[in-house]
């Protein structure tokens, strides 16, 4: 099992984040790109997933593929090669869905550890240019205080407030500082009155900080999320969809069995009214079976 949020535990987080990011702008991070159409699942085949798992991927309104990465260290060649691999895998995934990608944009959000980094990687045959966000430039205390005041005053939070809260722990430069701020922001997010916004914020924080968060603490928060009313509704929806599919399958099997019985009865010369009464099939269904029986 690769480190990080396991895929079978990401259902609720993905559902929450998909709803959060839909039709939203990432301009709050300084990214001048179209609004998000939908979030893309990054569950690559198991053989690849152990080595590759990007942080977020989005399809934008103009069918641009936007790949978002969080980095706390710089390894120029390795990072840019990794971004190209993500792009390749996502392009294949979207092609299967019948989506023609217009262009690819790679956004790299650097944690408070990084003050500068190369923007272009040029090997001659291949050139990659990224959009950069340096969280070291964000006012950690100011953002936290502003959001806390709104929550304490029971004010509604904007989409921008939630997106700021999601990346707030990454504005700190050291792992210990990040972990403390993760815990502080989660505590703050739990005080959000709107239950959906509350879940969106905490799910977003867990996903954004997945490379840095203490695993034991992460598991505790995921269990807390699982018990929330909104998360339970998501789970109910998923279970209901599975149960509905099973019911449809059972109906199809039962219906096919009834048709086989009806065919045998008709071949024995039994009246179709008796066949209808015994099998529960409609007259049209009996007529279809009668046609097959004659053949």
C-alpha positions as CSV (number, residue, x, y, z in Angstrom):
1,X,0.0,0.0,0.0
2,X,1.5,3.4,-1.0
3,X,1.8,6.0,1.7
4,X,-0.9,8.7,1.7
5,X,-4.7,8.6,1.6
6,X,-5.6,5.1,0.4
7,X,-7.8,5.0,-2.6
8,X,-10.6,3.1,-0.9
9,X,-10.7,5.8,1.8
10,X,-10.8,8.7,-0.7
11,X,-14.5,8.2,-1.8
12,X,-15.9,10.7,0.7
13,X,-13.0,13.2,0.2
14,X,-13.4,13.0,-3.6
15,X,-17.1,13.5,-3.4
16,X,-16.8,16.5,-1.2
17,X,-14.0,18.1,-3.1
18,X,-15.7,17.4,-6.5
19,X,-18.6,19.5,-5.3
20,X,-16.4,22.1,-3.8
21,X,-14.3,22.7,-6.8
22,X,-17.0,22.5,-9.5
23,X,-17.5,25.9,-11.2
24,X,-14.9,27.5,-8.9
25,X,-12.0,29.8,-9.8
26,X,-8.5,29.3,-8.5
27,X,-7.7,33.0,-8.8
28,X,-7.4,33.2,-5.0
29,X,-4.1,31.4,-5.5
30,X,-3.0,33.8,-8.2
31,X,-3.8,31.3,-11.0
32,X,-5.2,33.1,-14.1
33,X,-7.0,30.1,-15.7
34,X,-10.6,29.2,-16.6
35,X,-13.1,28.0,-14.0
36,X,-13.1,24.4,-13.1
37,X,-15.6,22.1,-14.8
38,X,-15.0,19.0,-12.7
39,X,-12.4,17.3,-10.6
40,X,-10.7,14.3,-12.2
41,X,-10.0,11.0,-10.4
42,X,-6.3,10.3,-10.2
43,X,-6.6,6.6,-9.4
44,X,-4.1,5.2,-11.9
45,X,-3.6,1.5,-12.4
46,X,-2.2,-0.2,-9.3
47,X,1.2,-0.9,-10.9
48,X,1.7,2.8,-11.5
49,X,-0.1,4.1,-8.4
50,X,2.6,2.9,-6.1
51,X,5.0,5.3,-7.7
52,X,2.8,8.0,-9.2
53,X,-0.1,9.9,-7.6
54,X,-0.6,13.6,-8.4
55,X,-2.3,15.8,-5.8
56,X,-5.2,17.2,-7.8
57,X,-6.3,17.2,-11.4
58,X,-9.1,19.2,-13.0
59,X,-10.9,19.6,-16.3
60,X,-11.5,23.3,-16.9
61,X,-14.4,25.0,-18.6
62,X,-12.5,25.3,-22.0
63,X,-11.4,21.6,-21.8
64,X,-8.0,22.5,-20.5
65,X,-6.4,19.8,-18.3
66,X,-5.1,21.4,-15.1
67,X,-2.7,19.4,-13.0
68,X,-2.0,20.8,-9.5
69,X,1.0,19.7,-7.4
70,X,2.2,20.7,-3.9
71,X,6.0,20.7,-3.5
72,X,8.1,21.3,-0.4
73,X,11.5,20.4,-2.1
74,X,13.0,21.1,-5.4
75,X,14.5,18.4,-7.7
76,X,14.3,20.0,-11.1
77,X,14.6,17.0,-13.4
78,X,12.7,14.6,-11.3
79,X,9.8,17.0,-10.7
80,X,9.4,18.0,-14.3
81,X,9.6,14.3,-15.5
82,X,6.9,13.5,-12.9
83,X,4.6,16.2,-14.2
84,X,5.0,14.9,-17.7
85,X,4.1,11.4,-16.6
86,X,1.0,12.7,-14.8
87,X,0.0,14.6,-18.0
88,X,0.4,11.4,-20.1
89,X,-1.6,9.2,-17.8
90,X,-4.4,11.8,-17.5
91,X,-4.6,12.4,-21.3
92,X,-5.0,8.6,-21.8
93,X,-7.7,8.5,-19.1
94,X,-9.7,11.4,-20.6
95,X,-9.3,10.0,-24.1
96,X,-11.1,6.8,-23.0
97,X,-13.9,9.1,-21.7
98,X,-14.1,10.7,-25.2
99,X,-12.8,14.1,-24.0
100,X,-10.5,16.0,-26.3
101,X,-8.1,18.1,-24.2
102,X,-7.4,21.5,-25.6
103,X,-4.2,22.1,-23.7
104,X,-2.4,21.2,-20.5
105,X,-1.6,23.6,-17.6
106,X,0.6,22.5,-14.7
107,X,0.3,24.5,-11.5
108,X,2.8,24.0,-8.7
109,X,2.0,25.3,-5.3
110,X,5.2,25.5,-3.2
111,X,4.9,25.3,0.5
112,X,6.5,27.9,2.9
113,X,9.8,26.0,2.6
114,X,10.4,27.3,-1.0
115,X,11.1,30.9,-1.8
116,X,12.0,30.4,-5.5
117,X,12.1,27.7,-8.1
118,X,12.7,27.2,-11.9
119,X,9.7,27.9,-14.0
120,X,10.8,26.4,-17.3
121,X,12.5,23.0,-18.0
122,X,13.9,22.9,-21.5
123,X,15.6,19.8,-22.9
124,X,15.5,21.0,-26.5
125,X,13.0,18.4,-27.8
126,X,10.7,18.9,-24.8
127,X,10.0,22.2,-23.0
128,X,7.7,22.4,-19.9
129,X,6.5,25.6,-18.3
130,X,4.6,25.7,-15.1
131,X,2.4,28.2,-13.2
132,X,3.9,28.8,-9.8
133,X,2.3,29.7,-6.5
134,X,4.6,30.5,-3.5
135,X,2.7,30.1,-0.3
136,X,5.7,31.7,1.5
137,X,4.2,35.0,0.2
138,X,0.8,34.3,2.0
139,X,0.0,36.1,5.2
140,X,-0.6,33.0,7.5
141,X,-1.6,34.9,10.6
142,X,-3.8,37.4,8.7
143,X,-5.7,34.7,6.7
144,X,-6.3,32.6,9.9
145,X,-7.5,35.6,11.9
146,X,-9.8,36.8,9.1
147,X,-11.5,33.4,8.7
148,X,-11.7,32.9,12.5
149,X,-13.4,36.3,12.9
150,X,-16.0,35.3,10.3
151,X,-16.6,31.9,11.9
152,X,-16.9,33.4,15.4
153,X,-19.4,35.9,14.1
154,X,-21.4,33.1,12.4
155,X,-20.8,34.8,9.0
156,X,-21.0,32.8,5.8
157,X,-17.6,31.9,4.4
158,X,-17.0,32.5,0.7
159,X,-15.5,30.0,-1.7
160,X,-12.2,32.0,-1.5
161,X,-12.2,31.7,2.3
162,X,-12.5,27.9,2.1
163,X,-9.7,27.7,-0.6
164,X,-7.4,29.8,1.6
165,X,-8.2,27.6,4.6
166,X,-7.4,24.5,2.6
167,X,-3.8,25.6,1.8
168,X,-3.1,27.6,5.0
169,X,-1.1,24.8,6.8
170,X,1.3,24.7,3.8
171,X,2.3,28.3,4.2
172,X,4.5,27.2,7.1
173,X,8.2,26.2,6.3
174,X,8.8,23.3,8.6
175,X,7.1,20.0,9.1
176,X,6.4,20.6,12.8
177,X,4.9,24.0,12.0
178,X,2.8,22.5,9.2
179,X,1.4,19.8,11.5
180,X,0.5,22.3,14.2
181,X,-1.2,24.6,11.7
182,X,-3.0,21.5,10.2
183,X,-4.5,20.7,13.6
184,X,-5.3,24.4,14.3
185,X,-7.1,24.8,10.9
186,X,-9.0,21.5,11.3
187,X,-10.2,22.7,14.8
188,X,-11.2,26.0,13.2
189,X,-13.0,24.3,10.3
190,X,-15.0,22.1,12.7
191,X,-16.6,25.3,14.0
192,X,-18.0,26.2,10.5
193,X,-21.8,26.2,10.8
194,X,-22.5,25.1,7.3
195,X,-22.0,21.3,7.4
196,X,-21.1,21.0,3.7
197,X,-18.6,23.8,3.9
198,X,-17.2,22.2,7.0
199,X,-16.7,18.9,5.3
200,X,-15.3,20.6,2.1
201,X,-12.7,22.5,4.2
202,X,-11.5,19.5,6.2
203,X,-11.5,17.2,3.2
204,X,-9.5,19.8,1.3
205,X,-7.0,20.3,4.1
206,X,-6.4,16.5,4.3
207,X,-5.9,16.2,0.6
208,X,-3.6,19.3,0.3
209,X,-1.5,18.2,3.2
210,X,-1.4,14.5,2.4
211,X,2.4,14.4,1.8
212,X,3.1,16.2,5.1
213,X,0.4,15.3,7.7
214,X,1.0,12.9,10.6
215,X,-0.6,9.6,9.6
216,X,-2.2,8.8,12.9
217,X,-3.8,12.3,13.1
218,X,-4.9,11.9,9.4
219,X,-6.6,8.6,10.2
220,X,-8.4,10.2,13.2
221,X,-9.8,13.0,11.1
222,X,-10.8,10.6,8.3
223,X,-12.8,8.6,10.9
224,X,-14.4,11.8,12.2
225,X,-15.3,12.7,8.6
226,X,-16.9,9.3,8.1
227,X,-19.2,9.9,11.1
228,X,-20.5,13.3,10.0
229,X,-24.0,13.6,8.7
230,X,-23.0,14.9,5.3
231,X,-20.4,12.1,4.8
232,X,-23.0,9.5,5.9
233,X,-25.4,10.9,3.3
234,X,-22.7,10.4,0.7
235,X,-22.2,6.8,1.8
236,X,-26.0,6.2,1.8
237,X,-26.1,7.5,-1.8
238,X,-23.3,5.1,-2.8
239,X,-24.9,2.1,-1.1
240,X,-28.3,3.0,-2.5
241,X,-26.9,3.1,-6.0
242,X,-25.2,-0.3,-5.5
243,X,-28.4,-1.8,-4.1
244,X,-30.5,-0.4,-7.0
245,X,-28.1,-2.0,-9.5
246,X,-28.4,-5.3,-7.7
247,X,-32.2,-5.1,-7.7
248,X,-32.2,-4.4,-11.4
249,X,-29.9,-7.4,-12.0
250,X,-32.2,-9.7,-9.9
251,X,-35.2,-8.5,-11.8
252,X,-33.5,-9.2,-15.1
253,X,-32.5,-12.7,-14.0
254,X,-36.0,-13.4,-12.6
255,X,-37.7,-12.1,-15.7
256,X,-35.5,-14.3,-17.9
257,X,-36.3,-17.3,-15.8
258,X,-40.1,-16.6,-16.1
259,X,-39.8,-16.3,-19.8
260,X,-38.1,-19.7,-20.0
261,X,-40.9,-21.2,-17.9
262,X,-43.5,-19.5,-20.2
263,X,-41.8,-20.9,-23.3
264,X,-42.0,-24.4,-21.9
265,X,-45.7,-24.0,-21.0
266,X,-46.5,-22.6,-24.5
267,X,-44.7,-25.5,-26.2
268,X,-46.9,-27.9,-24.2
269,X,-50.0,-26.1,-25.6
270,X,-51.1,-24.3,-22.5
271,X,-53.3,-21.2,-22.9
272,X,-51.5,-17.9,-22.7
273,X,-53.9,-16.7,-19.9
274,X,-52.8,-19.5,-17.8
275,X,-49.2,-18.7,-18.6
276,X,-49.6,-15.1,-17.7
277,X,-51.3,-16.0,-14.4
278,X,-48.5,-18.5,-13.5
279,X,-45.5,-16.5,-14.6
280,X,-46.6,-12.9,-13.9
281,X,-45.5,-11.8,-17.4
282,X,-47.5,-9.3,-19.4
283,X,-49.4,-10.2,-22.6
284,X,-46.8,-8.5,-24.8
285,X,-44.0,-10.5,-23.0
286,X,-46.0,-13.7,-23.6
287,X,-46.4,-12.8,-27.2
288,X,-42.7,-12.3,-27.6
289,X,-42.1,-15.7,-25.9
290,X,-44.8,-17.3,-28.1
291,X,-42.9,-16.1,-31.2
292,X,-39.7,-17.6,-29.9
293,X,-41.5,-20.8,-29.1
294,X,-42.8,-21.1,-32.7
295,X,-39.3,-20.7,-34.0
